[in-house]
Amino acid sequence: MARGEPRLGLVALGDSITVGEGSMALGVTPLSWAQWLAKALDLPFTSYAVNGAVTADVLNLQLPRVRPQHDVAALYAGVNDVRSPDFDAAAYERDLDAIAAGLAGRADRLLMLTLPEDLGRPSSAPKPSIANPAVRRVAARRGAVLADLSDFGGWTLVLPDIVHPTAIGQLEIADRAAQALGAPLLPSTLVADRRGHDVRYAPAHARALARDLLRRARERALPPR
């Protein structure tokens, strides 16, 4: 690459968590964790993440769209894989490795994230604990920086489905990613003081929990397929 040739900033691949849609919570604007990270790093931002994507979708549909010359490639994939009853651990690691290999040649730095161990209702356990060692192996093979989300959770950070982050959860993921990259600025420092917002968020959380409990009851009542 010629000296002075423009870089393309941060590119993100993944599923709905990286898409980052949602509502304001605890005084925080709903943005993708990857977009918060790009803001903190002062980089242009591109996302190819798609709601519902599994790792094979990231490999076949998102990776081919990524051009070279990015500063950072951010890869968070596997949530929908482990939520599936047909989760194939070997196929997951194979596809994740192929994505990481492709991104490593298109960005100066590759960032990967592990999965929360407590994921989904009904729970996806023990599949996240099977997937995470694969993420760590791929990151080590491909020279990726790894942000650990294995303990990520809590009512202020995750919606009652125990899958999708709240707006403040997106910010927490961004902070962990920034710390893993050794960034001089945490994304949370870009947000105004949030003290007191927990109390105001509690009624909204209660309403969301009631809706999710109804969803779970309906799913349990469905005849087996």
Buried (B, 14 or more C-beta within 10 A) or exposed (E): EEEEEEBBBBBBBBBBBBBBEBEBBBBBBBBBBBBBBBBBBEBBBBBBBBEEBBBBBBBEEBBEEBEEEBBBBBBBBBBBBBBEEEBEBEBBBBBBBBBBBBBBEBBEBBBBBBBBBBBBBEEBEEBBBBBBEBBBEBBEEBEBBBBBBBEBBEBBBBBBBBBBBBBBBBBBBBBBBBEBBEBEEBBBEEBEEBEEBBEEBEEBBEEBBEEBEEEEEEEEEEEEE
